Amino acid sequence: MKPIAKAKILGSAIGLRPGQRDTVDVLSQVMALPDGRSVAALGVDLSTAPVPERRYVSDLAGVVYRKGVVKLVFGQESLSHGLRSMIVIQMSAHATRNFLRSLEQMSHPTLDEIAAIVGVEQDELLPLDNGITEPDQTVAFAANMIGTTVVGTDVCFDVYNVAMSAATIAAVGGMNKMPIDSVVRVDLRLGLLLPIRNALRELESQFPPEFGTE
C-alpha cells in the first residue's frame, strides 16, 4: 500500500464494527498482470491518520526476517545494561518493501544527507540471531504501514495496521473508506534508523516478487 495525497478522516462513514474507530480515504487502482489476471492496489494518506496513543522510546533496535515476516524489534536499555522492555513490529514482506521505498524516496535532503549534516554515525543493531533473551515485558504488534518523521537526530515512527477483513474490502469498494488502527508511536535516534534501512535493503532480495513482476 502506497501513501497518496489529500485524504480526509471520516469517523463513521462506513458503519464501523466494534473496535474500529478511525477511517481514511482510499484510492484504488486495478493493475493488469502479464498472465491476464488483475489485482487491486490500495493506497491511503498517513498524514491524516490519527496519532497512536501508545508511545515507546527505543534505545536499541534490530531486524529479522523469518517465514515471510519481517520483525522490527525495538528495545529499552536498563541502567544495568540489560533490556528493560521490548516491542516487536511484525510486517509482511510486501508492507516492508513499501516502508523501505518510502525511506528511499526521502529527498532534499535524503536520510544520508541529514546524517552528514548533523554528524550522526550508524549504531549497531541487536544481534537477534545470537540468542538474545527477550525481557519479560515484550509485546508484539501486527502492522502494515509506518509513517516516518525525521527532525535532526530525532526520528518518529507512527505505526498503523489497516484492517483487511472481508467487511473492510466490501466497504472500500462502495465508499472508498478504510478502517485504520493506530498501533504505536516509536521514538528513536537517526543513528538507529540508518542501520534499519540498510538491513531492510539487504533483506529485500529475499522477499517474494511484487505483483506483476513474476
Backbone as CSV, one residue per row, in Angstrom:
resi,resn,N_x,N_y,N_z,CA_x,CA_y,CA_z,C_x,C_y,C_z
1,MET,0.835,-1.190,0.000,0.000,0.000,0.000,0.870,1.240,0.000
2,LYS,0.585,2.175,-0.912,1.407,3.351,-1.063,0.647,4.591,-0.602
3,PRO,1.319,5.491,0.132,0.638,6.707,0.556,0.214,7.553,-0.632
4,ILE,-0.934,8.228,-0.522,-1.386,9.169,-1.528,-1.715,10.472,-0.837
5,ALA,-2.009,11.492,-1.596,-2.219,12.818,-1.012,-3.695,13.148,-0.901
6,LYS,-3.992,14.159,-0.068,-5.304,14.771,0.030,-6.399,13.794,0.437
7,ALA,-6.222,13.124,1.566,-7.273,12.269,2.107,-7.822,12.905,3.363
8,LYS,-9.040,12.534,3.754,-9.663,13.075,4.953,-10.154,11.934,5.826
9,ILE,-10.156,12.149,7.123,-10.674,11.166,8.055,-12.169,11.410,8.252
10,LEU,-12.971,10.372,8.105,-14.399,10.448,8.386,-14.718,9.376,9.419
11,GLY,-15.200,9.789,10.566,-15.265,8.897,11.715,-16.182,7.714,11.569
12,SER,-17.315,7.827,10.882,-18.239,6.704,10.847,-18.899,6.556,9.481
13,ALA,-18.141,6.786,8.432,-18.724,6.826,7.095,-19.143,5.454,6.592
14,ILE,-18.561,4.361,7.125,-18.841,3.054,6.546,-19.466,2.091,7.550
15,GLY,-20.001,2.609,8.635,-20.623,1.713,9.599,-19.599,0.808,10.259
16,LEU,-18.711,1.395,11.078,-17.606,0.652,11.646,-18.072,-0.445,12.580
17,ARG,-17.317,-1.537,12.563,-17.566,-2.619,13.508,-16.979,-2.243,14.863
18,PRO,-17.393,-2.923,15.954,-16.833,-2.619,17.272,-15.303,-2.703,17.251
19,GLY,-14.641,-1.713,17.820,-13.190,-1.691,17.853,-12.560,-0.961,16.687
20,GLN,-13.348,-0.591,15.671,-12.835,0.153,14.532,-13.374,1.575,14.613
21,ARG,-12.496,2.541,14.962,-12.960,3.892,15.244,-12.596,4.898,14.171
22,ASP,-11.486,4.681,13.465,-10.983,5.689,12.549,-10.933,5.154,11.125
23,THR,-11.187,6.035,10.162,-11.086,5.659,8.762,-10.276,6.697,7.999
24,VAL,-9.704,6.282,6.890,-9.010,7.189,5.979,-9.531,6.943,4.577
25,ASP,-9.427,7.974,3.738,-9.847,7.823,2.351,-8.888,6.890,1.620
26,VAL,-9.418,6.200,0.633,-8.648,5.201,-0.108,-8.737,5.476,-1.594
27,LEU,-7.640,5.306,-2.286,-7.606,5.335,-3.741,-7.271,3.936,-4.221
28,SER,-8.121,3.353,-5.022,-7.885,2.005,-5.537,-7.565,2.068,-7.019
29,GLN,-6.686,1.172,-7.434,-6.284,1.103,-8.835,-6.168,-0.359,-9.229
30,VAL,-6.766,-0.733,-10.347,-6.686,-2.094,-10.847,-5.507,-2.199,-11.803
31,MET,-4.627,-3.181,-11.533,-3.445,-3.375,-12.362,-3.537,-4.716,-13.073
32,ALA,-3.210,-4.737,-14.359,-3.221,-5.971,-15.141,-1.883,-6.682,-14.999
33,LEU,-1.927,-7.984,-14.744,-0.729,-8.804,-14.660,-0.402,-9.376,-16.036
34,PRO,0.860,-9.771,-16.252,1.243,-10.318,-17.560,0.452,-11.549,-17.980
35,ASP,-0.047,-12.335,-17.005,-0.772,-13.555,-17.358,-2.258,-13.309,-17.600
36,GLY,-2.671,-12.051,-17.620,-4.059,-11.731,-17.889,-4.902,-11.504,-16.658
37,ARG,-4.404,-11.897,-15.488,-5.141,-11.629,-14.257,-5.016,-10.160,-13.879
38,SER,-5.803,-9.736,-12.902,-5.730,-8.360,-12.427,-5.760,-8.343,-10.909
39,VAL,-5.119,-7.327,-10.326,-5.127,-7.147,-8.878,-5.477,-5.696,-8.591
40,ALA,-6.021,-5.466,-7.392,-6.373,-4.112,-6.969,-5.311,-3.597,-6.007
41,ALA,-4.774,-2.415,-6.282,-3.815,-1.765,-5.399,-4.531,-0.661,-4.639
42,LEU,-4.330,-0.621,-3.317,-4.989,0.365,-2.472,-3.947,1.269,-1.836
43,GLY,-4.263,2.548,-1.712,-3.357,3.484,-1.071,-4.093,4.380,-0.101
44,VAL,-3.418,4.821,0.955,-4.007,5.740,1.923,-2.995,6.819,2.255
45,ASP,-3.468,7.910,2.848,-2.620,9.037,3.227,-2.384,9.000,4.733
46,LEU,-1.178,8.612,5.139,-0.887,8.510,6.566,-0.804,9.872,7.242
47,SER,-0.638,10.940,6.476,-0.546,12.260,7.102,-1.853,12.662,7.764
48,THR,-2.962,12.027,7.392,-4.245,12.344,8.006,-4.683,11.283,9.008
49,ALA,-3.870,10.259,9.203,-4.224,9.189,10.141,-4.072,9.683,11.580
50,PRO,-4.856,9.140,12.509,-4.756,9.567,13.908,-3.416,9.192,14.516
51,VAL,-2.934,10.014,15.427,-1.667,9.745,16.106,-1.860,8.584,17.084
52,PRO,-0.975,7.585,17.061,-1.116,6.471,18.009,-1.054,6.942,19.461
53,GLU,-1.918,6.358,20.286,-1.935,6.713,21.706,-0.783,6.057,22.459
54,ARG,-0.413,4.845,22.056,0.718,4.178,22.709,2.015,4.855,22.285
55,ARG,2.934,5.034,23.233,4.232,5.642,22.950,5.334,4.726,23.476
56,TYR,6.424,4.635,22.721,7.554,3.809,23.145,8.839,4.502,22.736
57,VAL,9.775,4.625,23.682,11.079,5.218,23.411,12.092,4.090,23.276
58,SER,12.771,4.043,22.141,13.677,2.941,21.844,15.135,3.377,21.928
59,ASP,15.936,2.583,22.674,17.383,2.802,22.740,18.129,1.897,21.770
60,LEU,17.528,0.731,21.489,18.169,-0.292,20.672,17.175,-0.792,19.637
61,ALA,17.685,-1.364,18.550,16.791,-1.872,17.517,17.447,-3.047,16.800
62,GLY,16.613,-3.847,16.164,17.104,-4.977,15.386,16.102,-5.347,14.320
63,VAL,16.544,-6.120,13.338,15.695,-6.549,12.232,15.937,-8.023,11.977
64,VAL,14.838,-8.769,11.785,14.957,-10.184,11.453,13.863,-10.540,10.458
65,TYR,14.147,-11.472,9.561,13.184,-11.919,8.545,13.063,-13.434,8.648
66,ARG,11.845,-13.880,9.005,11.604,-15.307,9.170,10.227,-15.674,8.636
67,LYS,10.176,-16.724,7.836,8.913,-17.274,7.340,8.044,-16.211,6.663
68,GLY,8.670,-15.361,5.874,7.930,-14.349,5.129,7.502,-13.145,5.929
69,VAL,7.936,-13.039,7.180,7.546,-11.921,8.050,8.791,-11.172,8.515
70,VAL,8.754,-9.861,8.369,9.824,-9.001,8.873,9.457,-8.548,10.275
71,LYS,10.397,-8.647,11.184,10.179,-8.211,12.555,11.135,-7.063,12.869
72,LEU,10.556,-5.886,13.094,11.333,-4.739,13.556,11.280,-4.744,15.081
73,VAL,12.420,-4.871,15.694,12.498,-5.034,17.146,13.074,-3.762,17.764
74,PHE,12.386,-3.258,18.786,12.825,-2.052,19.482,12.918,-2.360,20.974
75,GLY,14.006,-1.919,21.592,14.204,-2.224,22.999,14.616,-1.005,23.803
76,GLN,14.332,-1.067,25.101,14.800,-0.056,26.047,15.892,-0.675,26.899
77,GLU,16.990,0.032,26.999,18.128,-0.455,27.777,17.986,-0.018,29.231
78,SER,18.110,-0.968,30.141,18.028,-0.634,31.565,19.356,-0.049,32.036
79,LEU,19.362,0.513,33.236,20.580,1.117,33.767,21.659,0.083,34.027
80,SER,21.262,-1.181,34.160,22.237,-2.258,34.374,22.696,-2.877,33.057
81,HIS,22.344,-2.222,31.940,22.778,-2.613,30.599,22.066,-3.838,30.051
82,GLY,21.055,-4.314,30.725,20.203,-5.345,30.146,19.030,-4.691,29.435
83,LEU,18.105,-5.488,28.936,16.917,-4.961,28.279,15.776,-4.848,29.277
84,ARG,15.256,-3.640,29.435,14.120,-3.419,30.325,12.823,-3.894,29.676
85,SER,12.660,-3.605,28.391,11.441,-3.981,27.676,11.739,-4.071,26.191
86,MET,10.766,-4.625,25.453,10.956,-4.798,24.016,9.595,-4.813,23.339
87,ILE,9.515,-4.213,22.148,8.331,-4.369,21.323,8.769,-4.896,19.957
88,VAL,7.904,-5.674,19.335,8.194,-6.275,18.040,7.088,-5.874,17.067
89,ILE,7.468,-5.231,15.977,6.521,-4.848,14.931,6.641,-5.867,13.807
90,GLN,5.576,-6.632,13.572,5.594,-7.682,12.559,4.889,-7.193,11.294
91,MET,5.598,-7.271,10.167,5.042,-6.813,8.902,5.327,-7.832,7.801
92,SER,4.432,-7.885,6.823,4.658,-8.739,5.669,5.802,-8.176,4.831
93,ALA,6.342,-9.025,3.952,7.404,-8.564,3.064,6.902,-7.435,2.168
94,HIS,5.651,-7.538,1.709,5.088,-6.510,0.834,5.000,-5.167,1.565
95,ALA,4.493,-5.180,2.806,4.390,-3.942,3.578,5.769,-3.379,3.891
96,THR,6.723,-4.260,4.173,8.081,-3.808,4.471,8.723,-3.172,3.255
97,ARG,8.489,-3.746,2.074,9.040,-3.168,0.848,8.500,-1.743,0.633
98,ASN,7.220,-1.545,0.902,6.653,-0.206,0.769,7.249,0.759,1.790
99,PHE,7.474,0.275,3.006,8.110,1.111,4.029,9.518,1.494,3.607
100,LEU,10.291,0.524,3.111,11.645,0.812,2.648,11.618,1.808,1.505
101,ARG,10.681,1.646,0.594,10.580,2.561,-0.543,10.306,3.992,-0.071
102,SER,9.466,4.127,0.970,9.174,5.474,1.483,10.427,6.110,2.068
103,LEU,11.303,5.304,2.685,12.560,5.839,3.214,13.497,6.237,2.082
104,GLU,13.542,5.409,1.037,14.436,5.687,-0.088,13.983,6.934,-0.854
105,GLN,12.694,7.223,-0.825,12.167,8.355,-1.589,12.298,9.688,-0.860
106,MET,12.764,9.665,0.389,13.010,10.921,1.088,14.111,11.690,0.355
107,SER,13.875,12.964,0.104,14.852,13.743,-0.660,14.862,15.200,-0.198
108,HIS,15.960,15.854,-0.531,16.109,17.309,-0.260,15.865,17.676,1.206
109,PRO,16.563,17.090,2.154,17.680,16.153,1.980,17.259,14.694,2.147
110,THR,18.150,13.789,1.743,17.953,12.360,1.977,18.359,12.016,3.410
111,LEU,18.083,10.788,3.813,18.489,10.354,5.155,20.000,10.466,5.337
112,ASP,20.752,10.046,4.325,22.208,10.102,4.438,22.704,11.541,4.480
113,GLU,22.042,12.421,3.743,22.440,13.834,3.783,22.140,14.443,5.144
114,ILE,21.006,14.083,5.749,20.695,14.571,7.098,21.746,14.089,8.081
115,ALA,22.114,12.807,7.975,23.116,12.245,8.887,24.445,12.977,8.759
116,ALA,24.823,13.325,7.523,26.076,14.038,7.313,26.003,15.452,7.887
117,ILE,24.851,16.086,7.752,24.687,17.463,8.243,24.785,17.514,9.766
118,VAL,24.109,16.572,10.441,24.068,16.608,11.908,25.198,15.793,12.538
119,GLY,26.011,15.132,11.715,27.158,14.395,12.231,26.802,13.126,12.979
120,VAL,25.841,12.355,12.445,25.398,11.116,13.091,26.042,9.908,12.424
121,GLU,26.534,8.989,13.226,27.047,7.724,12.711,26.063,6.606,13.031
122,GLN,26.148,5.529,12.269,25.231,4.414,12.461,25.523,3.668,13.759
123,ASP,24.446,3.309,14.452,24.567,2.440,15.614,24.597,0.985,15.172
124,GLU,24.961,0.107,16.070,24.921,-1.328,15.810,23.530,-1.855,16.140
125,LEU,23.007,-2.711,15.274,21.725,-3.338,15.549,21.892,-4.510,16.514
126,LEU,20.810,-4.855,17.189,20.819,-6.007,18.081,21.096,-7.278,17.288
127,PRO,22.012,-8.132,17.743,22.282,-9.397,17.046,21.209,-10.440,17.383
128,LEU,20.068,-10.331,16.752,18.907,-11.128,17.154,19.070,-12.618,16.872
129,ASP,19.965,-12.973,15.977,20.166,-14.387,15.660,21.165,-15.058,16.596
130,ASN,21.629,-14.320,17.602,22.617,-14.876,18.527,22.029,-15.214,19.888
131,GLY,20.738,-15.501,19.926,20.122,-15.992,21.152,19.884,-14.949,22.214
132,ILE,19.524,-13.735,21.831,19.193,-12.705,22.822,17.930,-13.118,23.579
133,THR,17.965,-12.987,24.888,16.813,-13.336,25.715,15.844,-12.169,25.766
134,GLU,14.590,-12.459,25.436,13.587,-11.409,25.490,13.281,-11.054,26.942
135,PRO,13.135,-9.769,27.259,12.722,-9.388,28.614,11.273,-9.792,28.859
136,ASP,10.885,-9.833,30.134,9.510,-10.210,30.474,8.502,-9.255,29.843
137,GLN,8.864,-8.003,29.755,7.974,-7.006,29.156,8.239,-6.925,27.647
138,THR,7.726,-7.907,26.920,7.855,-7.944,25.466,6.469,-8.036,24.851
139,VAL,6.186,-7.154,23.905,4.876,-7.117,23.254,5.088,-7.100,21.749
140,ALA,4.268,-7.876,21.020,4.340,-7.903,19.560,3.077,-7.282,18.972
141,PHE,3.248,-6.528,17.891,2.138,-5.895,17.197,2.185,-6.249,15.714
142,ALA,1.015,-6.389,15.112,0.924,-6.532,13.660,0.766,-5.159,13.038
143,ALA,1.425,-4.929,11.913,1.354,-3.632,11.246,1.570,-3.815,9.758
144,ASN,1.108,-2.846,8.974,1.397,-2.876,7.545,1.721,-1.494,6.968
145,MET,1.808,-0.484,7.830,2.206,0.849,7.378,2.969,1.565,8.486
146,ILE,4.008,2.318,8.082,4.771,3.123,9.035,5.000,4.498,8.425
147,GLY,4.569,5.533,9.142,4.870,6.896,8.744,6.107,7.364,9.494
148,THR,7.058,7.954,8.789,8.346,8.324,9.369,8.552,9.832,9.343
149,THR,8.969,10.384,10.487,9.323,11.798,10.579,10.745,11.905,11.113
150,VAL,11.566,12.716,10.457,12.949,12.925,10.885,13.164,14.411,11.126
151,VAL,13.593,14.745,12.348,13.924,16.122,12.692,15.291,16.113,13.350
152,GLY,16.316,16.519,12.600,17.671,16.470,13.130,18.076,15.043,13.437
153,THR,18.424,14.787,14.685,18.826,13.436,15.095,17.653,12.609,15.624
154,ASP,16.466,13.210,15.701,15.298,12.530,16.260,14.437,11.938,15.143
155,VAL,13.955,10.722,15.381,13.111,10.021,14.417,11.852,9.549,15.125
156,CYS,10.740,9.643,14.440,9.466,9.169,14.972,8.831,8.221,13.959
157,PHE,8.496,7.013,14.412,7.725,6.064,13.613,6.291,6.057,14.135
158,ASP,5.324,6.374,13.289,3.917,6.165,13.613,3.479,4.894,12.894
159,VAL,3.141,3.884,13.674,2.886,2.543,13.145,1.383,2.296,13.094
160,TYR,0.914,1.795,11.944,-0.509,1.574,11.720,-0.752,0.174,11.157
161,ASN,-1.979,-0.280,11.337,-2.413,-1.523,10.724,-3.774,-1.292,10.085
162,VAL,-3.813,-1.399,8.765,-5.070,-1.240,8.039,-5.815,-2.564,8.069
163,ALA,-7.025,-2.538,8.583,-7.821,-3.760,8.697,-8.160,-4.278,7.313
164,MET,-7.897,-5.575,7.080,-8.129,-6.149,5.762,-9.134,-7.299,5.843
165,SER,-10.210,-7.108,6.602,-11.251,-8.119,6.704,-12.135,-8.084,5.465
166,ALA,-12.977,-9.111,5.309,-13.899,-9.155,4.173,-14.848,-7.962,4.197
167,ALA,-15.306,-7.579,5.396,-16.208,-6.431,5.515,-15.514,-5.142,5.092
168,THR,-14.218,-5.026,5.416,-13.465,-3.840,5.041,-13.336,-3.720,3.532
169,ILE,-12.977,-4.825,2.878,-12.815,-4.796,1.424,-14.123,-4.422,0.750
170,ALA,-15.238,-4.945,1.262,-16.541,-4.599,0.690,-16.831,-3.115,0.862
171,ALA,-16.468,-2.568,2.035,-16.706,-1.148,2.283,-15.859,-0.276,1.381
172,VAL,-14.608,-0.692,1.116,-13.737,0.074,0.242,-14.349,0.186,-1.143
173,GLY,-14.901,-0.917,-1.629,-15.496,-0.903,-2.954,-16.658,0.058,-3.063
174,GLY,-17.439,0.223,-2.000,-18.617,1.069,-2.079,-18.405,2.496,-1.626
175,MET,-17.497,2.734,-0.666,-17.383,4.066,-0.065,-15.991,4.685,-0.187
176,ASN,-15.005,3.912,-0.635,-13.629,4.403,-0.714,-13.116,4.891,0.638
177,LYS,-13.502,4.192,1.689,-13.011,4.443,3.043,-12.459,3.138,3.595
178,MET,-11.476,3.251,4.483,-10.895,2.053,5.072,-10.583,2.291,6.543
179,PRO,-10.989,1.362,7.433,-10.618,1.494,8.845,-9.112,1.331,9.030
180,ILE,-8.555,2.091,9.949,-7.129,2.004,10.230,-6.922,1.998,11.736
181,ASP,-6.086,1.095,12.215,-5.765,1.004,13.634,-4.450,1.716,13.904
182,SER,-4.442,2.618,14.866,-3.206,3.265,15.308,-2.513,2.329,16.289
183,VAL,-1.357,1.822,15.931,-0.712,0.776,16.727,0.167,1.365,17.819
184,VAL,1.225,2.061,17.432,2.154,2.593,18.427,3.036,3.649,17.766
185,ARG,3.456,4.631,18.558,4.459,5.608,18.114,5.785,5.234,18.765
186,VAL,6.818,5.092,17.950,8.151,4.723,18.442,9.091,5.896,18.205
187,ASP,9.703,6.386,19.267,10.714,7.440,19.161,12.093,6.794,19.221
188,LEU,12.956,7.152,18.271,14.295,6.580,18.216,15.266,7.597,17.643
189,ARG,16.535,7.198,17.544,17.571,8.079,17.025,17.794,7.823,15.534
190,LEU,18.262,8.847,14.842,18.631,8.685,13.438,19.719,7.633,13.285
191,GLY,20.584,7.535,14.286,21.642,6.524,14.252,21.114,5.106,14.241
192,LEU,19.861,4.890,14.669,19.231,3.575,14.594,18.467,3.391,13.289
193,LEU,17.884,4.484,12.782,17.124,4.369,11.540,18.015,3.963,10.369
194,LEU,19.215,4.507,10.301,20.100,4.208,9.175,20.421,2.720,9.064
195,PRO,20.838,2.043,10.140,21.104,0.602,10.004,19.839,-0.216,9.783
196,ILE,18.680,0.254,10.293,17.421,-0.433,9.995,17.169,-0.406,8.493
197,ARG,17.314,0.789,7.890,17.128,0.899,6.441,18.101,-0.001,5.691
198,ASN,19.370,0.003,6.109,20.371,-0.800,5.406,20.098,-2.293,5.540
199,ALA,19.620,-2.712,6.716,19.293,-4.125,6.910,18.126,-4.532,6.018
200,LEU,17.132,-3.657,5.885,15.992,-3.955,5.009,16.425,-4.003,3.550
201,ARG,17.365,-3.160,3.163,17.910,-3.220,1.804,18.491,-4.604,1.520
202,GLU,19.254,-5.130,2.463,19.887,-6.427,2.270,18.857,-7.550,2.237
203,LEU,17.808,-7.426,3.049,16.795,-8.475,3.116,15.864,-8.475,1.908
204,GLU,15.725,-7.339,1.228,14.728,-7.223,0.174,14.900,-8.274,-0.919
205,SER,16.134,-8.679,-1.184,16.365,-9.681,-2.227,15.751,-11.035,-1.870
206,GLN,15.452,-11.250,-0.581,14.837,-12.499,-0.142,13.312,-12.442,-0.165
207,PHE,12.740,-11.272,-0.370,11.289,-11.113,-0.353,10.678,-11.748,-1.599
208,PRO,9.427,-12.204,-1.507,8.721,-12.663,-2.711,8.614,-11.524,-3.718
209,PRO,8.529,-11.840,-5.015,8.427,-10.777,-6.025,7.144,-9.982,-5.861
210,GLU,7.183,-8.729,-6.310,5.999,-7.896,-6.274,4.997,-8.370,-7.310
211,PHE,3.730,-7.973,-7.104,2.697,-8.315,-8.056,3.095,-7.827,-9.460
212,GLY,2.943,-8.710,-10.436,3.190,-8.323,-11.804,4.627,-8.393,-12.236
213,THR,5.558,-8.854,-11.318,6.967,-8.933,-11.684,7.467,-10.362,-11.740
214,GLU,6.555,-11.350,-11.542,6.990,-12.732,-11.556,7.505,-13.106,-12.942
